[in-house]
Amino acid sequence: MLKAYATFAQIQHDLHSKKITCTALVKHYLANIESKKHLNVFLSVYADEALARAAVIDEKINRGNAGKLAGLVVGLKDVLCYENHPLQASSKILDGFVSQFNATAVQRLLDADAIIIGRQNCDEFAMGSSNENSAFGPTLNDIDNTRVPGGSSGGSAVAVMADMCQVSLGSDTGGSVRQPAAFCGIVGLKPTYSRISRHGLIAYGSSFDCIGIFSKNIEDAALVLEVIAGADEYDSTVSQTPVPAFSSLLSAASEKKYRIAYMRDTLQSPALQPEIKTAIEKSLDQLKLDGHSVAGIEFPLNEYVLPTYYILATAEASSNLSRYDGVRYGYRSPNTTDLESMYKKTRAEGFGKEVQRRILLGTYVLSASYYDAYYNQAQKVRRLIREKLKELLKEYDFIITPTTPTTAFKLGEHSTNPVEMYLADLFSVQANVAGLPAISLPLGTDKIGLPMGVQVMADDFEETKLFHFSKQLMNLA
């Protein structure tokens, strides 16, 4: 067995100095996947294919023409298209579906010689905060198997946490990368909305969805973002903003002092676990001692963020998920008598309860009687939230909040109460509603050893600055 590498730079150093090979590295991860099968992380493992690709990349390294990500072993959340491989969004309704093309982000990983090792379990259609809504059963937290890993990208977070791959790609619609990153003690990045092409990402809420990155450190997240971000002819909503060379900019020393705001009401929230509050206050004190300007701020719209998100995201889900009907692909109910019963039974049998709940909520707020009262109002409030946050980010470089109200909760603890489950997204949805970049960083552990996370938000397309500050913040810990 090889050692667990902390950074991709260490992997590349050992590859180029012939201490290891890509083949040995893939075998190491495959052995870890096999030994931790009980965690239910991978829905498919591409063992033979990954080994064959590793052998090809070993040759490229020997010839000196390997790509930027040669030796990076990556897992994909089961919402990203990978040509000629299964894709289900962890749902019964996509049984048997095989992707016919690569998502843009996946193609760019492959072009840079990354190795894809498998697809990872998640909440069905990325709807959930615990990874308990999957048609394939829950993923377990590697630190405590009685607890959830967070969601919806729980499998992707555990894969990095448990050294089953070096990096995972997930999706973040309301916190689905940052929340599991906090529960698993790793780095979780949600970039600016539109920074990464959504081509090949199964849609949940199209105006919220972002492809995000799980890693063990800031440098790996920066490098992967540098590779997969940028303009794409297949996505008309992707930003044309040039992508900086994040990794080389990050390697340049920066001791810049920043203006930092923290939201007082998030730290005073009765939902916040006291140990997370204490840890964040300690970090804020350390930032002050390090010469940064730190100020507490009020954000009067905070109480509207979560309801705004759930009204708009469910409305978009209702529209996006109407395409799954059993006609063209995926599951079709065998218990049908006519076209109407085929639609109804297929969707009733193919979608899980949480997905059905969100489709119904979304259909309700889009209905003629309630469209103005709910959907239109929520869009107006969303604009106000974004404008207010943008104003604050003119005055401050970053806004700090907890990533989650608590550490990882027990399996089944919130399953019977959807509102309790939705509150797990209390602090993370803000960045999605406003489209801002945000990152969750490890913040030590609570008294029973469960990881805690701190969230840092920045202004649009300021990932370079976000990476620099994140590195400083992690070095203070």
C-alpha positions as CSV (number, residue, x, y, z in Angstrom):
1,M,0.0,0.0,0.0
2,L,1.1,3.5,-0.8
3,K,0.9,6.3,1.7
4,A,-2.1,8.7,1.7
5,Y,-0.9,11.8,-0.2
6,A,-1.9,15.1,1.3
7,T,-1.4,17.1,-2.0
8,F,-1.4,16.4,-5.7
9,A,2.0,18.2,-5.9
10,Q,3.5,15.4,-3.7
11,I,2.0,12.8,-6.1
12,Q,3.4,14.5,-9.1
13,H,6.8,14.8,-7.4
14,D,6.9,11.1,-6.7
15,L,5.7,10.3,-10.2
16,H,8.3,12.3,-11.9
17,S,11.1,11.0,-9.6
18,K,10.0,7.5,-10.4
19,K,9.1,6.6,-6.8
20,I,5.6,5.6,-7.8
21,T,3.6,5.0,-11.0
22,C,0.1,6.0,-11.9
23,T,-0.7,2.3,-12.1
24,A,0.4,1.8,-8.5
25,L,-1.5,4.9,-7.4
26,V,-4.8,3.6,-9.0
27,K,-4.2,0.2,-7.4
28,H,-3.8,1.9,-4.0
29,Y,-7.2,3.8,-4.4
30,L,-8.9,0.6,-5.7
31,A,-7.7,-1.3,-2.6
32,N,-9.1,1.5,-0.4
33,I,-12.4,1.4,-2.2
34,E,-12.6,-2.3,-1.7
35,S,-11.7,-2.2,1.9
36,K,-14.3,0.5,2.6
37,K,-17.2,-0.9,0.6
38,H,-19.4,-0.8,3.6
39,L,-19.4,3.0,3.4
40,N,-21.5,2.7,0.1
41,V,-19.5,5.5,-1.6
42,F,-19.1,4.2,-5.2
43,L,-22.0,3.1,-7.4
44,S,-19.6,2.1,-10.2
45,V,-15.9,1.5,-10.0
46,Y,-14.0,1.7,-13.3
47,A,-11.1,-0.5,-12.2
48,D,-9.9,-2.0,-15.5
49,E,-10.4,1.2,-17.4
50,A,-8.6,3.3,-14.8
51,L,-5.7,0.9,-14.7
52,A,-5.5,0.9,-18.6
53,R,-5.5,4.7,-18.6
54,A,-2.9,4.8,-15.8
55,A,-0.6,2.7,-17.9
56,V,-1.0,5.1,-20.9
57,I,-0.3,8.1,-18.6
58,D,2.8,6.4,-17.2
59,E,4.1,6.3,-20.7
60,K,3.3,9.9,-21.3
61,I,5.2,10.9,-18.1
62,N,8.2,8.8,-19.2
63,R,8.1,10.7,-22.6
64,G,7.7,14.0,-20.9
65,N,4.5,15.0,-22.6
66,A,1.9,14.3,-19.8
67,G,-0.9,16.7,-19.1
68,K,-1.3,19.1,-16.2
69,L,-3.3,16.6,-14.1
70,A,-1.3,13.5,-14.9
71,G,-1.7,11.2,-11.9
72,L,-4.8,12.9,-10.4
73,V,-7.4,10.3,-9.6
74,V,-10.8,11.7,-9.6
75,G,-14.3,10.5,-8.6
76,L,-17.5,11.9,-10.2
77,K,-20.8,12.5,-8.4
78,D,-23.5,10.5,-10.1
79,V,-24.9,13.7,-11.8
80,L,-22.0,14.2,-14.3
81,C,-22.0,12.7,-17.7
82,Y,-19.1,10.4,-18.5
83,E,-19.4,9.0,-22.0
84,N,-20.4,5.3,-22.3
85,H,-20.8,5.0,-18.5
86,P,-23.9,4.7,-16.3
87,L,-25.6,7.9,-15.1
88,Q,-28.5,7.8,-12.7
89,A,-28.5,10.8,-10.3
90,S,-28.9,8.0,-7.7
91,S,-32.5,7.5,-8.9
92,K,-34.5,4.5,-9.9
93,I,-36.1,6.6,-12.7
94,L,-32.8,6.5,-14.7
95,D,-32.2,2.8,-14.3
96,G,-30.1,1.5,-17.2
97,F,-29.3,4.9,-18.6
98,V,-25.8,5.3,-20.1
99,S,-24.4,8.7,-20.9
100,Q,-23.8,9.4,-24.6
101,F,-21.3,12.2,-24.1
102,N,-18.9,13.8,-21.6
103,A,-19.8,16.8,-19.4
104,T,-17.5,19.7,-20.3
105,A,-15.8,19.6,-16.9
106,V,-15.2,15.8,-17.3
107,Q,-13.8,16.3,-20.8
108,R,-11.4,18.9,-19.5
109,L,-10.2,16.6,-16.7
110,L,-9.6,13.8,-19.3
111,D,-7.8,16.2,-21.7
112,A,-5.4,17.1,-18.8
113,D,-4.7,13.4,-18.2
114,A,-6.7,12.9,-15.0
115,I,-7.9,9.4,-14.3
116,I,-11.6,8.8,-13.4
117,I,-12.0,6.0,-11.0
118,G,-15.8,5.8,-10.6
119,R,-19.2,7.4,-10.0
120,Q,-20.2,8.3,-6.5
121,N,-23.4,8.0,-4.5
122,C,-25.5,11.1,-3.7
123,D,-29.0,12.2,-2.7
124,E,-31.4,11.5,-5.5
125,F,-31.2,14.3,-8.1
126,A,-28.9,16.1,-5.7
127,M,-31.9,16.8,-3.4
128,G,-30.9,16.4,0.2
129,S,-28.5,17.3,3.0
130,S,-27.6,13.8,4.3
131,N,-27.1,11.4,1.4
132,E,-30.0,9.3,2.8
133,N,-32.3,10.0,-0.2
134,S,-30.3,7.8,-2.7
135,A,-32.1,4.9,-4.4
136,F,-28.9,2.9,-3.6
137,G,-29.1,3.6,0.2
138,P,-27.2,6.0,2.3
139,T,-23.4,6.7,2.3
140,L,-21.8,6.5,5.8
141,N,-19.4,8.9,7.3
142,D,-16.0,7.4,7.6
143,I,-15.3,8.8,11.1
144,D,-18.5,7.5,12.6
145,N,-20.5,5.0,10.5
146,T,-23.7,5.8,12.5
147,R,-23.6,9.4,11.1
148,V,-24.4,11.0,7.7
149,P,-21.6,12.4,5.5
150,G,-23.8,15.4,4.5
151,G,-25.4,15.9,1.2
152,S,-26.2,15.9,-1.5
153,S,-22.6,15.1,-2.6
154,G,-22.0,12.8,0.4
155,G,-20.3,10.0,-1.5
156,S,-17.9,12.4,-3.2
157,A,-16.9,13.9,0.1
158,V,-16.3,10.6,1.8
159,A,-14.3,9.4,-1.2
160,V,-11.8,12.2,-0.6
161,M,-12.0,11.9,3.2
162,A,-11.3,8.2,3.1
163,D,-8.5,8.3,0.5
164,M,-10.5,6.6,-2.3
165,C,-9.4,9.3,-4.7
166,Q,-7.5,12.5,-4.5
167,V,-10.2,14.8,-5.7
168,S,-14.0,14.5,-6.4
169,L,-16.3,16.6,-8.5
170,G,-19.7,17.3,-7.0
171,S,-22.5,19.7,-7.5
172,D,-23.7,22.5,-5.3
173,T,-27.2,23.9,-5.6
174,G,-27.8,25.0,-2.0
175,G,-24.6,23.8,-0.2
176,S,-24.3,20.3,-1.6
177,V,-20.5,20.5,-1.8
178,R,-19.7,22.8,1.2
179,Q,-22.0,21.0,3.7
180,P,-20.6,17.5,3.2
181,A,-17.1,19.0,3.1
182,A,-17.7,20.4,6.6
183,F,-19.1,17.1,7.9
184,C,-16.1,15.2,6.5
185,G,-13.3,17.6,7.4
186,I,-12.1,18.5,3.9
187,V,-12.1,21.5,1.5
188,G,-15.3,22.1,-0.5
189,L,-15.4,24.8,-3.2
190,K,-18.5,26.3,-4.9
191,P,-17.1,28.7,-7.5
192,T,-19.0,31.8,-8.9
193,Y,-22.2,30.8,-10.7
194,S,-21.3,30.3,-14.4
195,R,-17.6,30.0,-13.7
196,I,-17.8,26.3,-14.8
197,S,-19.9,25.0,-17.7
198,R,-23.0,23.1,-16.6
199,H,-23.0,21.1,-19.9
200,G,-23.4,17.5,-18.9
201,L,-24.6,18.2,-15.3
202,I,-28.0,16.8,-14.6
203,A,-30.2,19.8,-13.8
204,Y,-31.9,20.3,-10.4
205,G,-32.2,24.1,-10.1
206,S,-30.6,25.6,-13.2
207,S,-30.1,29.1,-11.9
208,F,-28.4,27.7,-8.7
209,D,-26.5,24.6,-9.9
210,C,-22.7,24.8,-9.8
211,I,-20.1,22.1,-10.3
212,G,-17.9,22.1,-7.2
213,I,-14.7,20.5,-6.1
214,F,-13.7,18.4,-3.1
215,S,-10.1,18.3,-2.1
216,K,-7.7,17.8,0.8
217,N,-6.2,21.2,0.4
218,I,-6.5,24.6,-1.3
219,E,-3.9,24.0,-3.9
220,D,-5.6,21.0,-5.5
221,A,-8.9,22.8,-5.6
222,A,-7.3,25.8,-7.3
223,L,-5.5,23.6,-9.9
224,V,-8.7,21.6,-10.8
225,L,-10.7,24.8,-11.1
226,E,-8.1,26.3,-13.4
227,V,-8.5,23.3,-15.7
228,I,-12.2,22.8,-15.8
229,A,-13.5,26.5,-15.7
230,G,-14.1,28.8,-18.5
231,A,-16.1,29.5,-21.7
232,D,-17.9,26.7,-23.4
233,E,-19.8,26.6,-26.7
234,Y,-22.2,24.0,-25.2
235,D,-23.4,26.2,-22.4
236,S,-24.9,29.6,-23.2
237,T,-25.0,30.6,-19.5
238,V,-21.3,30.1,-18.8
239,S,-19.2,33.2,-18.1
240,Q,-16.8,34.4,-20.7
241,T,-14.6,35.9,-17.9
242,P,-11.0,34.7,-18.4
243,V,-9.8,32.0,-16.0
244,P,-6.7,33.0,-14.1
245,A,-3.8,30.6,-13.5
246,F,-5.1,30.0,-10.0
247,S,-2.4,27.4,-9.1
248,S,0.6,29.6,-10.0
249,L,-1.0,32.7,-8.5
250,L,-1.5,30.7,-5.3
251,S,2.1,29.6,-5.1
252,A,3.3,33.2,-5.1
253,A,3.6,34.3,-1.4
254,S,0.9,36.6,-0.2
255,E,0.7,38.1,3.2
256,K,-1.9,40.7,2.3
257,K,-4.2,41.8,5.1
258,Y,-7.9,41.7,4.3
259,R,-11.1,43.4,5.5
260,I,-13.3,40.6,6.9
261,A,-16.9,40.6,8.0
262,Y,-18.7,38.0,9.9
263,M,-22.5,37.8,10.2
264,R,-23.4,38.3,13.9
265,D,-26.8,36.6,13.6
266,T,-25.3,33.4,12.2
267,L,-23.0,33.1,15.3
268,Q,-26.0,34.0,17.6
269,S,-28.3,31.5,16.0
270,P,-29.9,29.1,18.5
271,A,-29.4,26.4,15.8
272,L,-25.6,26.8,15.9
273,Q,-23.7,24.1,17.9
274,P,-21.7,25.9,20.6
275,E,-18.4,24.3,19.7
276,I,-18.7,25.6,16.1
277,K,-19.4,29.1,17.4
278,T,-16.4,28.9,19.8
279,A,-14.1,27.7,17.0
280,I,-15.1,30.5,14.6
281,E,-14.7,33.1,17.3
282,K,-11.3,31.8,18.0
283,S,-10.4,32.0,14.2
284,L,-11.7,35.6,14.1
285,D,-9.5,36.5,17.0
286,Q,-6.5,34.9,15.4
287,L,-7.2,36.9,12.2
288,K,-7.3,40.1,14.2
289,L,-4.0,39.2,15.8
290,D,-2.6,38.5,12.4
291,G,-3.3,42.1,11.3
292,H,-6.6,41.6,9.4
293,S,-9.5,44.0,9.9
294,V,-12.5,42.0,11.4
295,A,-16.0,43.4,11.9
296,G,-19.4,42.0,12.9
297,I,-22.2,42.9,10.5
298,E,-26.0,42.6,10.4
299,F,-27.7,41.1,7.4
300,P,-31.4,41.8,7.8
301,L,-32.4,39.6,4.9
302,N,-31.0,36.4,6.4
303,E,-34.4,35.1,7.5
304,Y,-35.6,35.2,3.9
305,V,-32.7,33.4,2.3
306,L,-33.8,29.8,3.0
307,P,-37.4,30.2,2.0
308,T,-36.4,32.1,-1.2
309,Y,-34.1,29.3,-2.1
310,Y,-36.6,26.5,-1.5
311,I,-39.4,28.3,-3.5
312,L,-37.2,29.0,-6.5
313,A,-35.2,25.7,-6.5
314,T,-38.3,23.5,-6.2
315,A,-39.9,25.5,-9.0
316,E,-36.9,24.9,-11.3
317,A,-36.8,21.3,-10.2
318,S,-40.5,20.8,-11.2
319,S,-39.7,22.1,-14.6
320,N,-36.4,20.3,-15.0
321,L,-37.6,16.9,-13.9
322,S,-40.7,16.9,-16.1
323,R,-38.4,15.3,-18.8
324,Y,-38.3,12.0,-16.9
325,D,-41.4,10.2,-18.0
326,G,-40.5,6.7,-19.1
327,V,-41.0,7.4,-22.8
328,R,-37.5,7.7,-24.1
329,Y,-35.0,6.3,-21.6
330,G,-34.6,5.1,-18.0
331,Y,-37.3,3.3,-15.9
332,R,-40.7,2.6,-17.3
333,S,-43.4,1.1,-15.0
334,P,-44.6,-2.3,-16.1
335,N,-48.0,-1.8,-14.5
336,T,-49.5,0.5,-17.1
337,T,-52.6,0.3,-19.3
338,D,-52.4,3.5,-21.3
339,L,-50.2,6.6,-22.0
340,E,-51.5,8.5,-19.0
341,S,-51.0,5.7,-16.5
342,M,-47.5,5.1,-17.9
343,Y,-46.6,8.7,-17.1
344,K,-48.2,8.6,-13.6
345,K,-47.0,5.2,-12.5
346,T,-43.5,5.6,-13.9
347,R,-42.9,8.9,-12.1
348,A,-44.6,7.6,-8.9
349,E,-42.5,4.5,-8.8
350,G,-39.3,6.0,-10.2
351,F,-38.9,9.1,-8.0
352,G,-38.2,8.8,-4.3
353,K,-40.3,10.6,-1.7
354,E,-38.1,13.7,-1.3
355,V,-37.9,14.3,-5.1
356,Q,-41.7,13.9,-5.3
357,R,-42.1,16.4,-2.4
358,R,-39.9,19.0,-4.2
359,I,-41.6,18.5,-7.6
360,L,-45.0,19.0,-5.9
361,L,-43.8,22.1,-4.0
362,G,-42.4,23.5,-7.2
363,T,-45.5,22.8,-9.2
364,Y,-47.6,24.4,-6.6
365,V,-45.6,27.7,-6.5
366,L,-45.7,27.8,-10.3
367,S,-49.4,27.2,-10.6
368,A,-51.6,30.1,-11.9
369,S,-53.1,30.9,-8.5
370,Y,-49.8,31.1,-6.7
371,Y,-47.2,32.2,-9.3
372,D,-47.3,35.9,-8.3
373,A,-47.6,35.3,-4.6
374,Y,-44.6,32.9,-4.4
375,Y,-42.4,32.6,-7.4
376,N,-42.4,36.2,-8.5
377,Q,-42.0,37.5,-5.0
378,A,-39.1,35.1,-4.3
379,Q,-37.4,36.3,-7.5
380,K,-37.6,39.9,-6.2
381,V,-36.3,38.9,-2.8
382,R,-33.4,37.0,-4.5
383,R,-32.4,40.1,-6.3
384,L,-32.5,42.1,-3.1
385,I,-30.3,39.5,-1.3
386,R,-27.7,39.6,-4.1
387,E,-27.6,43.4,-4.2
388,K,-27.2,43.6,-0.4
389,L,-24.4,41.0,-0.4
390,K,-22.7,42.8,-3.3
391,E,-22.8,46.1,-1.3
392,L,-21.2,44.4,1.7
393,L,-18.5,42.9,-0.5
394,K,-17.6,46.4,-1.8
395,E,-16.8,47.3,1.8
396,Y,-15.3,43.9,2.9
397,D,-13.1,41.4,1.0
398,F,-14.8,38.4,2.6
399,I,-17.9,37.3,4.6
400,I,-17.4,34.5,7.1
401,T,-20.1,32.3,8.5
402,P,-20.3,28.7,9.8
403,T,-20.7,26.2,7.0
404,T,-23.3,24.2,8.9
405,P,-25.3,24.7,12.1
406,T,-24.1,21.4,13.6
407,T,-21.5,18.6,13.0
408,A,-22.7,15.4,11.2
409,F,-25.9,14.2,12.7
410,K,-27.1,10.6,13.1
411,L,-28.5,8.5,10.3
412,G,-32.3,8.9,10.4
413,E,-32.2,11.8,12.8
414,H,-34.0,14.2,10.6
415,S,-35.6,11.8,8.0
416,T,-39.1,12.2,9.3
417,N,-39.0,16.0,9.4
418,P,-38.2,17.7,6.1
419,V,-38.0,21.2,7.7
420,E,-35.3,20.0,10.1
421,M,-33.4,18.5,7.1
422,Y,-33.7,21.8,5.1
423,L,-32.3,23.7,8.1
424,A,-29.0,21.9,7.6
425,D,-28.6,24.3,4.6
426,L,-29.2,27.4,6.8
427,F,-25.9,29.1,6.2
428,S,-24.8,27.6,2.8
429,V,-27.8,28.6,0.6
430,Q,-26.9,32.3,0.7
431,A,-24.0,31.9,-1.8
432,N,-26.2,30.0,-4.2
433,V,-29.1,32.5,-4.0
434,A,-26.6,35.3,-4.7
435,G,-24.4,33.3,-7.2
436,L,-21.2,34.1,-5.2
437,P,-18.1,31.9,-4.8
438,A,-17.8,30.2,-1.4
439,I,-15.5,27.7,0.2
440,S,-15.8,25.5,3.3
441,L,-12.6,24.9,5.2
442,P,-11.9,22.4,8.0
443,L,-12.1,24.0,11.4
444,G,-11.0,21.2,13.8
445,T,-13.3,18.8,15.5
446,D,-15.9,18.9,18.3
447,K,-15.6,17.2,21.6
448,I,-16.5,13.8,20.1
449,G,-14.1,14.1,17.2
450,L,-16.6,15.1,14.4
451,P,-15.2,17.7,11.9
452,M,-16.4,21.3,11.9
453,G,-16.3,23.8,9.0
454,V,-16.1,27.5,8.4
455,Q,-17.4,29.2,5.2
456,V,-15.8,32.1,3.4
457,M,-17.7,34.0,0.7
458,A,-16.2,36.4,-1.8
459,D,-17.4,38.6,-4.6
460,D,-18.1,37.4,-8.1
461,F,-15.1,35.8,-9.9
462,E,-12.7,36.6,-6.9
463,E,-11.6,32.9,-6.5
464,T,-7.9,33.9,-6.7
465,K,-8.4,36.2,-3.6
466,L,-10.5,33.5,-1.9
467,F,-7.8,30.9,-2.4
468,H,-5.1,33.2,-1.0
469,F,-7.2,34.0,2.1
470,S,-8.3,30.4,2.6
471,K,-4.7,29.4,2.7
472,Q,-3.9,32.0,5.3
473,L,-6.9,31.0,7.4
474,M,-5.9,27.3,7.3
475,N,-2.4,28.2,8.3
476,L,-3.7,30.0,11.4
477,A,-5.5,26.9,12.6
